[in-house]
């Protein structure tokens, strides 16, 4: 069996958004733990940067989603592609691992393919939801796809992809659910904890922060003891959020940076942007309503290409409308406040949703996902490197 010599153990990892940076950081730690001789060069974000031997660029902080927004990033992407091309040709990495972020990473994979560099996809994009033809392209560009939902291997197999489900990597990061009591004597005066997750990209944040804040003000009229917590990323500037709110908030409104999910797990209900956050909430067992407001042209294109019934990962995995989804003009302060009030008035609904969310957690595997993926990649490379 051929082995990888130390000089050959240079792996290039590319992640392009906040959640990708988070998962890639976990994989970098696992690769280093599995083989201390591995050298990691990366494009990613602030979570990856201190873990890598060489860090090329913070793309996660510049990421763009949707169909139209990425066009604005093209000059940056072209420059970075040139840098990566030069890196591949001069450093000849033993492997390339890309994490989510299809729009950029499929081009990275094509460059790797043209140069004979083995490539792996960790946390594959949700091509089953839209533009399924991309699955065939991924099959031709990768040695292995590490998918994060149990139904995905069968989907990719139809297109020739070598896909494996080792569990969802969020399980490596998320704590277990906290005990929760719904024995509430007076729902009107109860000190409810309402969390707000307006997203990680600036477009999402600008569209949802004002809506979430106005919804909270409406909720206060019926539930005056409610405490609201708007969760910010560790690197976020609170001044930006204050400007979006447009006024000095009351004492029961708080901006928080919650690195270990401890505070979020204590929430009674969450207003959440569609995305990874909804799955995190499910793993914590915290009930929620999902809101999403997209750039209008992006939404028009999305309606034409998306092939699934729901926008939230929670509902997709449950295959039913487990949580309420409010999209575009339906994601109004009035609608969000009404859904929240309905839950606060009937704690049994909160308890029932929590139970179903925790059932989803059980379907996503066991912790240790990043280590299993790291070991699988290193083992596969033993059979690849000459």
C-alpha positions in Angstrom: 0.0 0.0 0.0 1.4 3.4 -0.9 1.7 6.0 1.7 1.8 9.8 1.9 5.3 11.1 2.7 5.5 14.2 4.9 6.5 16.5 2.0 3.3 15.5 0.2 0.9 16.1 3.1 -0.2 19.6 2.0 -4.0 19.8 1.7 -5.8 22.8 0.4 -9.2 23.6 1.9 -11.6 26.1 0.5 -14.7 27.4 2.4 -16.7 30.5 1.4 -19.3 31.4 4.0 -19.9 31.5 7.7 -21.3 28.0 8.2 -18.7 26.6 5.8 -15.9 28.2 7.8 -17.4 26.6 11.0 -17.5 23.1 9.5 -14.1 23.5 7.8 -12.6 24.5 11.1 -13.8 21.3 12.7 -12.4 19.3 9.8 -9.0 21.0 10.0 -8.8 20.1 13.7 -9.7 16.5 12.9 -7.2 16.2 10.1 -4.4 17.5 12.4 -5.5 15.2 15.2 -5.6 12.2 12.8 -2.2 13.0 11.3 0.0 15.7 12.9 2.2 15.8 9.8 -0.6 17.2 7.6 -0.1 20.7 6.5 -3.3 22.8 5.8 -3.5 25.7 3.5 -6.9 27.4 3.4 -9.3 29.9 2.0 -12.0 30.4 4.6 -12.9 32.6 7.5 -11.9 33.6 11.0 -12.6 30.2 12.6 -10.3 28.4 10.2 -7.5 31.0 10.1 -5.7 30.3 13.4 -5.8 26.5 12.8 -4.1 26.5 9.4 -0.4 26.5 8.5 -1.0 29.0 5.7 -4.1 31.1 5.3 -4.7 32.7 1.8 -7.8 34.8 2.2 -10.9 35.4 4.3 -13.6 34.6 1.8 -16.2 33.7 4.4 -16.6 37.3 5.4 -17.1 38.3 1.7 -19.5 35.5 0.7 -22.6 36.1 -1.3 -25.7 33.9 -1.7 -28.5 33.6 -4.2 -28.4 34.2 -8.0 -27.8 37.9 -8.5 -25.7 38.9 -5.5 -22.6 36.8 -6.4 -22.2 38.8 -9.6 -21.1 41.8 -7.6 -18.3 39.6 -6.2 -16.9 38.6 -9.6 -13.8 40.7 -9.6 -12.8 39.4 -6.2 -13.6 35.8 -7.2 -11.5 36.1 -10.4 -8.6 37.4 -8.5 -8.9 34.6 -5.9 -9.2 32.0 -8.6 -6.0 33.2 -10.2 -4.3 32.9 -6.8 -5.6 29.4 -6.3 -4.6 28.3 -9.8 -1.1 29.5 -9.1 -1.0 27.8 -5.7 -2.1 24.4 -7.3 0.6 24.7 -10.0 3.4 25.7 -7.7 2.7 23.8 -4.5 0.9 20.8 -6.0 -1.2 19.9 -2.9 -1.9 16.2 -2.3 -5.6 16.9 -2.1 -8.2 19.6 -2.2 -11.3 19.7 0.1 -14.1 22.2 -0.7 -16.8 23.0 1.8 -20.3 24.0 0.6 -20.5 27.3 -1.4 -21.1 25.7 -4.8 -20.9 28.8 -7.0 -17.2 29.3 -6.2 -16.1 25.8 -5.2 -17.2 24.0 -8.4 -14.7 26.2 -10.2 -12.0 25.2 -7.7 -12.9 21.6 -8.3 -12.6 22.0 -12.1 -9.1 23.5 -11.6 -8.1 20.6 -9.4 -9.5 18.1 -11.9 -7.5 19.7 -14.8 -4.3 19.3 -12.7 -4.9 15.8 -11.5 -5.4 16.7 -7.9 -7.8 14.5 -5.9 -10.7 16.4 -4.6 -13.3 15.9 -1.9 -16.5 17.8 -1.0 -17.2 18.1 2.7 -20.8 19.4 3.4 -22.1 19.1 -0.1 -24.5 21.9 -1.4 -28.2 21.1 -1.5 -28.3 20.3 -5.2 -31.3 18.0 -4.5 -33.3 21.1 -3.7 -32.6 23.0 -7.0 -30.6 22.6 -10.2 -30.2 18.8 -9.7 -28.0 18.6 -12.8 -25.2 19.9 -10.6 -25.1 16.5 -8.9 -23.7 14.9 -12.1 -21.0 17.6 -12.3 -20.0 17.0 -8.7 -19.8 13.3 -9.3 -17.3 13.9 -12.1 -15.1 16.3 -10.1 -14.8 14.5 -6.8 -13.5 11.3 -5.4 -15.9 11.4 -2.5 -18.9 13.5 -1.3 -19.4 13.8 2.4 -23.1 14.6 2.7 -24.9 15.8 5.8 -28.4 14.4 5.5 -29.3 10.6 5.6 -31.3 10.7 2.3 -28.5 12.2 0.2 -26.3 9.2 -0.6 -29.2 7.6 -2.6 -29.8 10.9 -4.4 -26.2 11.3 -5.5 -25.9 7.6 -6.4 -28.4 8.2 -9.2 -25.9 10.7 -10.7 -22.8 8.6 -10.2 -21.6 10.3 -7.1 -19.6 8.5 -4.4 -21.5 10.0 -1.5 -21.3 8.9 2.2 -23.3 10.0 5.2 -21.2 10.0 8.3 -23.6 12.1 10.4 -24.3 15.9 10.4 -21.2 17.9 11.5 -23.3 20.2 13.6 -23.5 17.3 16.1 -19.7 17.9 16.7 -20.4 21.5 17.7 -23.9 21.6 19.3 -24.5 20.8 23.0 -27.3 18.5 24.0 -30.7 20.0 24.6 -31.3 21.6 28.0 -34.2 20.5 30.3 -37.3 22.6 29.7 -40.5 23.0 31.7 -43.7 24.3 30.1 -45.7 24.5 33.4 -46.6 28.2 33.2 -49.4 29.6 35.4 -49.9 33.0 33.7 -48.7 33.2 30.1 -49.4 37.0 30.0 -47.0 37.9 32.7 -44.5 35.1 32.2 -40.9 36.4 31.5 -40.7 34.8 28.0 -37.3 34.6 26.3 -37.6 35.4 22.6 -34.5 34.9 20.5 -33.8 36.5 17.1 -31.5 35.0 14.4 -31.4 37.4 11.5 -28.8 35.5 9.4 -25.1 35.7 8.7 -25.0 37.6 5.4 -25.4 41.3 5.3 -28.3 41.1 2.8 -30.2 38.9 5.1 -29.4 41.0 8.1 -30.5 44.3 6.5 -33.8 42.8 5.5 -34.7 40.9 8.7 -33.3 42.9 11.6 -35.9 45.8 11.3 -38.7 43.2 10.9 -37.7 41.1 13.9 -37.4 44.2 16.1 -40.8 45.6 15.1 -42.3 42.1 15.7 -40.9 42.2 19.2 -42.4 45.6 19.9 -45.8 44.2 19.0 -45.3 41.2 21.2 -44.6 43.4 24.2 -48.1 44.8 24.0 -49.5 41.4 25.0 -46.6 39.9 26.8 -44.9 42.9 28.5 -42.4 40.8 30.5 -40.8 39.3 27.3 -37.0 39.6 27.1 -35.7 39.7 23.5 -32.2 38.5 22.5 -30.8 39.3 19.0 -27.9 36.9 18.4 -24.9 38.4 16.6 -21.9 36.6 15.1 -18.7 37.0 17.2 -17.2 39.4 14.7 -20.4 41.5 14.1 -20.5 45.2 14.7 -23.3 46.1 17.1 -23.5 49.6 15.7 -24.7 48.2 12.3 -27.6 46.5 14.0 -28.5 49.6 16.0 -28.7 51.6 12.8 -31.0 49.0 11.3 -33.3 49.2 14.3 -33.4 53.0 14.0 -33.8 53.7 17.7 -32.4 53.0 21.2 -34.0 49.8 22.2 -35.7 49.3 25.6 -34.0 47.6 28.5 -35.6 44.2 27.7 -34.0 44.0 24.3 -30.4 42.7 24.2 -27.7 42.1 21.6 -25.8 39.0 22.4 -22.8 37.0 21.1 -23.3 33.4 22.1 -20.3 31.3 21.1 -21.3 28.0 22.7 -25.1 28.0 22.2 -25.7 28.2 26.0 -28.0 31.2 25.8 -29.8 30.2 22.7 -30.7 26.8 24.3 -32.5 28.7 27.0 -34.9 30.5 24.6 -38.6 29.8 24.6 -39.1 30.7 21.0 -37.0 31.9 18.1 -37.5 34.1 15.1 -35.0 32.6 12.7 -33.7 33.3 9.2 -33.9 30.2 6.9 -30.5 28.4 6.8 -28.2 26.4 9.0 -29.6 28.3 12.1 -32.9 26.4 11.8 -31.2 23.1 12.0 -29.1 24.3 15.0 -32.4 25.3 16.7 -33.8 21.8 16.1 -30.7 20.2 17.6 -31.2 22.4 20.7 -34.9 21.6 20.8 -35.9 25.2 20.6 -39.3 26.0 18.8 -39.2 28.6 16.1 -40.8 30.4 13.2 -38.8 30.7 10.0 -38.6 34.0 8.1 -36.9 34.8 4.8 -36.7 37.9 2.7 -34.6 37.6 -0.4 -33.4 40.2 -2.9 -36.4 40.5 -5.2 -34.7 39.3 -8.5 -33.2 36.4 -6.6 -36.6 35.4 -5.3 -38.1 35.4 -8.8 -35.4 33.1 -10.0 -35.6 30.9 -6.9 -39.3 30.3 -7.5 -38.5 28.8 -10.9 -35.6 26.5 -9.9 -36.3 25.3 -6.4 -37.8 21.8 -6.5 -38.7 21.3 -2.8 -41.8 22.1 -0.8 -40.2 24.0 2.0 -37.4 26.5 2.5 -36.3 25.4 6.0 -34.1 22.4 6.6 -36.3 21.5 9.6 -39.4 21.0 7.4 -37.4 19.3 4.7 -36.1 16.7 7.1 -39.5 16.3 8.8 -41.2 16.2 5.4 -44.0 18.3 6.7 -44.6 21.9 7.9 -43.3 21.3 11.4 -42.4 25.0 11.8 -44.2 28.0 10.2 -42.5 29.5 7.2 -43.0 33.2 6.3 -41.4 34.3 3.0 -41.0 37.7 1.3 -44.0 40.0 2.1 -45.5 37.3 4.4 -42.5 37.8 6.7 -44.0 40.9 8.3 -43.8 42.1 11.9 -47.5 41.5 12.2 -47.3 37.8 11.0 -44.2 37.1 13.2 -45.8 38.6 16.2 -49.0 36.7 15.6 -47.2 33.4 15.4 -45.2 34.1 18.5 -48.3 35.1 20.5 -50.0 31.9 19.4 -47.2 29.9 20.9 -46.9 31.9 24.1 -50.6 31.6 24.7 -50.4 27.8 24.3 -47.2 26.4 25.9 -48.4 22.9 25.0 -47.7 23.8 21.4 -44.2 24.8 22.3 -43.7 21.5 24.1 -45.0 19.4 21.2 -42.8 21.2 18.7 -39.8 20.7 20.9 -40.5 17.0 21.0 -40.6 16.7 17.2 -37.5 18.8 16.8 -35.5 16.5 19.1 -36.7 13.5 17.1 -35.0 15.1 14.1 -31.8 15.3 16.1 -31.8 11.6 16.6 -32.0 11.0 12.8 -28.8 12.9 12.1 -26.2 10.5 13.5 -23.7 10.8 16.3 -20.9 13.2 17.2 -17.4 12.6 15.8 -18.4 13.4 12.2 -15.4 15.5 11.4 -13.0 12.9 12.7 -14.7 10.2 10.7 -14.5 12.3 7.5 -10.8 13.2 8.2 -9.9 9.5 8.6 -11.8 8.6 5.5 -10.0 11.2 3.4 -6.6 10.3 4.7 -7.2 6.6 4.2 -8.5 7.3 0.6 -5.3 9.3 -0.1 -3.2 6.3 0.8 -4.6 4.6 -2.2 -4.3 7.7 -4.4 -0.8 9.2 -3.9 1.9 7.4 -5.7 
